[in-house]
Amino acid sequence: MTKYIGVTGSVGKSTTVHLIAMLLRNYNFTVHEATTDEEITGALGKTDVDFVIVEFSNRAAVAFESVSLDISVLLNVNNQLHSDETTEDEYSSNFAKVYENTKGYCVFNASDRKTDELVQEAEVVEGTRAVGFCKFSPKRGQIGVVEGVVTDRAFYADEKDPLRFLSASEVFDFWNFDNLKGPNGVIPNFLVDDILAAVVVAKASGVSSESIAQAMHQFSAFPGQNELVFRRDLSIEPNTSLGEVLYVNDVKSITPVSTFATMSCYRKNSVILICGGETQGLNYSKFVEQAQEYLLGVVLVGSHNSPLYQLLRAKTPNIPVYVVEPNVGLEWVDNAVDQANKLIFGNDIVLLSPAADVSRFNSVEDVSARFWQKVEQLHTELTEISERLGLLKH
């Protein structure tokens, strides 16, 4: 019989769905994924696969609330992302709809107070278990991390075993997976949450720890999500390095929350952020407050009259902000990279992460391709930057 898995939350949905599907397929289950309303409508009647995994947006979680899921997952709730059309309470309660009538497992983020509250309030089928995931040592009934090891205190023993809460079992060790690391050699915090949620779902579906560990070697991040495009050492002579510069493509981060999640993977005062687009009625005050300690500079695609520019100037007066007007075609991408290069000082990250809907200007795929093209042509410009920095630091 086909089982239905629903995944929702403010950020991380697509990656988590991808991870769950990968773990299930590696265990020889057949899987169908659905991410749009049209795909969801068609997928909910499927009976020819072992699992259907559905990605619910905040709005879709309400539209399909009558569906009774076998496993429901709420990754996180960040009220920065509620629009002017909804209140914070409505935004949270919409996500909670994914739990209603669940008949197997409700998966929640034990590090997120709101998801913890929502899972406790949910009306579910009798016998449904709530299982948490967290980046710290797990309590009983949770999966977490102990000294880099994913540790299971929820599924490792039979539910009727009276001793099952007294110990735990290892699923895998994060240190064994270089493929999970970001451009700076560190596994991003946001990816850890997505992985842990996927592990809970896989374990709830009967997948062995050995199979999960094997499958994790297959993972690769989506193009356009914290994706290293180019790494260049800035040298003025063979034995004198001024540090390196990383060019990172994070074009699929179209909300302030997802952009900050990527920024916070890097050193403070090191990020030259290229951002801008349609802000979709979101409030960026908290984003600017959080982001300022990571920023070396900003290249804003938009205008001097935009609310985000005004916010940056008011809250971060000591951080340089260049404005690039979006023009016809993709020349603005080239101009944004050129402006970002003026801010490089060594050991910096040029991060294309819109924090807004960039499709107002061009498709995400076209922007991504143009960024790659521009960065790959930077040999001459970076030589000039090395020479400039050499003069500044002598």
N, C-alpha and C positions, 0 to 999 in steps of 0.2 A: 504493500500500500504506500502511495506517495505521501511523504511528510513535507510540511510547509514551514519554512524558516523566514521570519521577518526581521529586518535590520533597520533601525532608525537612529536619529540623533542629530546634533548640530553639525558635527564634522566627523569624517572618517568612514562614512557609510560605504562608499564605492570600494575602498581598499579592503574593508572588512568582508564585504560580499565576495570579493576576489579571493581573499585568503581562505574563507570557509569553503568555497568551491574547490580550490586547489587541494585542501586537506581531505575533503570527501572523495574527490576523484582519485587521489593517490591510493585510497583504500578500496578502489574499484566500485565505488558508488556511481550511479548515473545522476547528473545534476543539470538543472535548467535555471538560468539566472534571468531576473526581470527587474528593470530599473525605471522604466517610464510607466505612466498610467496605462497606456495602451498595452504595453507588454505585461503589466501586472494583471489586467483584466483577462488576457488570454492565458496567462500562466496558471491562474488559480483553478482552472478546470483540468489541468494536465494530470494524467494518471499513468503515463508511460515512462516515468523516471522515478528514481528513488527519492530525490529531494528537489523541491522548488525553493529557490532562495530569492526573496523579494526585498528590494531596497525601497523603503518608504520615506518620502519627504515629509516635512511637517504637515503639509496639506493632505498628502496621500494617506497618512496615518489616520486621518479623520474620515476620508472618503471610503476607506476599506475597513472601517472599524468592526464591521459585522463578521469579518473573517476570523475563524478560530484557528490559530497557529499552533503547531507542535512545539516550536521553539521561538520565543520572541526576544529580541536584543535591543536594549536602549543604551547606546554608547556614552552619551553625555548630553547635558542640556546647558547651553550657553545663551543667556538672555540678551547678550549683545546683538544677537541675530534676529530678534523679533522685529518685525517691521512696524510702521505706523498703523497698519491695518489690524494689528492684534496687540493685546496686552501681554505682559510677562506671564501672567497666570494662564492665559489662553494658549500661549506658545508652549508652555510646559505640559499642560493637560492634553494638548494635541498629540504630543509624543507619547504620552502615557496610554493612548488608545491602542498602541501595539500590544500591550500586555493583556487587554481585555479578552476574556474567554480562552486564554492560552491553556493548553491541555497537556503540557509536558514540562517545559523548563522556561522560566523567565530569567534572562541574563541581564545583570546590571553592573554598573561601574561602582565598585565599593569606594573609590576615591572621590566620587561625585555625590555630594550630599543629596542633591535633588533627585537623581535616579534612584538612590536608596529609599527616599521618601515615597517616590511614585510606585516602586515595586511593592512596597508594603501596603499601599492603598488599593492596589489593583484587584479587580474582581476576576478571579480565574477559576478554572475547573478544579474541583476537589482533587487533591493529590499532586498538583503542580508544584515543582520545586523552584525556589529562587536560588540562583547560583551567582556569586559575585566574582569579579576579576579586579586585580589591583597590582600596582607596581611595587608593593612592599610585601612583607611576610604575610601570607594568607591566614585568615581565621578558618575555623572549620566550615565546610560548605563553600569554600572559595578556591580559586586558582590565583596564585601570585608569584612573586619573584623573591628568592632568597640568595643573595650574593651572586646574582647573574643567572641563577638556575630557575627555570619555570617549574613551579612546585604545585602539585595537585593535592588539595585536601577536600575534594568534592566527589571524585569518581574512582579513586584508586582501589577501593574495596567495596564489597557488596553492601548495599544499604542496610541489610539485616545484621551485619557484623557489628557487635557491640564495641569492638575495639577500633573501628575505622577512623574515629576522630582523634586517636592518640598518636598517630604518626602521619606521614605523607609520602608521596612518591615523586620522583623526578620525571619531568616530561622531556626537557632538553635544556642545554646550556647555551645562553645567548652568545657567549664568547666563542662558540664554534662556528659562527655564521658571519663571515666577512660580507656576504651578499646583502645583509640587512643594514650595513653601515651607510651613512650619508656621505656627501662629498668631503666632510671634515673628519671622516674616520670614526664617527660616533653614531650609534643607533638612535634615531630621533625618538623623543619621548612619545610623540603622537603615534608613531608606528608601533611602539611597544603596546600601547592600549589596544590598538586594532588587532595585533597578533594575539594578545591574551583573550580577547573576546572570541576570536575565531577558534582558539584552542578549547575554550569552554564548550562551544557549539559542537566541535568535532568529538570531544570526549562524551558529550551528552548523546551523540549519535552512534557511539560504539567504536570510534576509531582508536586504535592503540597508540600509546606514546611513541613506540618505535616508528610507526608509520608517519606520525606527525613530525617527528624529528627528521625523517627522511625527506618528507615533502618540503620542509622549510628551506632546504638547499635549492629548491626550484624557484623560490620567490625572487622577483625583480620588481622594483618600483615602477609605477606607471610613468611613461614619458610626460614631462611637464609637471612632475611633482618632486621638488627638491632634487632635481636632476643635474648632475655635473656636466657642463658643456665644455669647459676649458679650464685647465690649471696651468698657470705660467709663473715661473720664477723670475723675479725682477732683479737682474744682475747688471752691474756696470762694468765688471771685468770678471774673468773666470773664477776668481776666488772671493768675490765680494757680492753677497746676496743682500738685497734690500727687503727680502720676504717674498711671498707669493701672492698672487691674486687668483681668486676663484670666480668663475662666471657660472651662475646657477639658474636653471630654468625652472621656475615654480609657477608657470603661467596659469595652471589650473586652480590655484588658490584665489578664489574670486570673492572671498569674504574677509573682513578684518581678522576674524578669529583664526582662520586657516593660515593667513599670511603671518600672523604673530607666532603661530605654532612653528612655522618654518624658521622665522628669524631667531627664535629663542634657542635653536640648535647651535647657534654660532656665538663667538666671543662678543662681549659687550664692546660697543664703540667700534665695530668692524664692518657693519652692513651698510652698503650703498644701495638703497632700495629704489627700484623702478616700479611705480605703482600708478593707479588711476583707472577711471572708467565710470560706469553708471553705479552709483552708490545704493540704489534699490531701497531708499528710504531708511537706511540703517544709521545708527548713531556711532560716530567714530571717536568720540571723546576718550573712552577707556582704551581703545587701540593706540591712540597717540600717546597717552600717558604710559602705557606698558612698553611701547616700542622705543621710546626716546633713548633709553639706556643702551640699546643695541645699535642705534643709528650713528653712522658717520656722516651720512648725507642722504638726501631724497631727490629723485627725479620724478616729478609729478606730471603725468600725461593728462592734460586738462587745461585749465585757465587760472589766472590770478584771482578770478572772481569765485572760484569754486569753494564750497564750504570746507572741503578737506584742506585746501591751501590755507585758508584763513585760520583753521584750527592748528595746523602745523606752525604757522608764524606766531600764533598766540601762545602756544604751549611749549614750543621748542625753538625759542628765538636764537639760540646759539648753534643750531644745526642748519647748514646751508640747504636751501630748497631751490632747485632749478625747475622751471616749468617748460614743458614741451607741448606745443599745440598739436593735437591730432589732426593730421592732414589727409588728403585723399591718398589712398594706397597705404604702403607700409613704411614710408620714409621716416615716420615718427619713431619707429623702433630703432633705426640707425641713429637718429638724432639723440634719442634717450641714452643709448650706449655711449655715444660720444660725450655727452654731458657727464655721465657716470664716471668715465675715464678721467675727467678733470679732478675728481675727488679722491682718486686712489692715492694712498700714502704708504702702502706696503702691508702685507698680511691682511688684506681686505677681501670682502665678498661682494661682488656685484650681483644683486638678487633681483631677477624679474619676477615679481609676485604682486599681481594687480590689486589685491584686497578689494576688488570691485569687479563689476561685469565688463570685461574688456571687449566683449562681442559687440558693444556699441560702436566700436571703431572697426574691428576686423574679426574674423573667426579666430578662436583660440589656436586652432591648428596652423593658420597662416602666420599668426604672431610668433608662435613657437618656432616655426621653420625659419622665419626672417631673423629671429634672435640668434639661432644657430649659425645662419649664414653670415651675419655681421660679425659675430664673435670669432668665427674661424678665419676671418680676414684681418685679425688684429695684430699680426706680427709687427708691422711697421709702427703702429700706434704704441704698442707696449715697449718697443725699443726706445721711443721718444719719452715714454713715462719713466723708464729706468734712468735715462739720462737726466730728466728733470729732478727725480728724487735724489739722484746722486749729488746734484748741486745743492739741493736743500739740506741734505744731511751731512755735508762736509763743512 
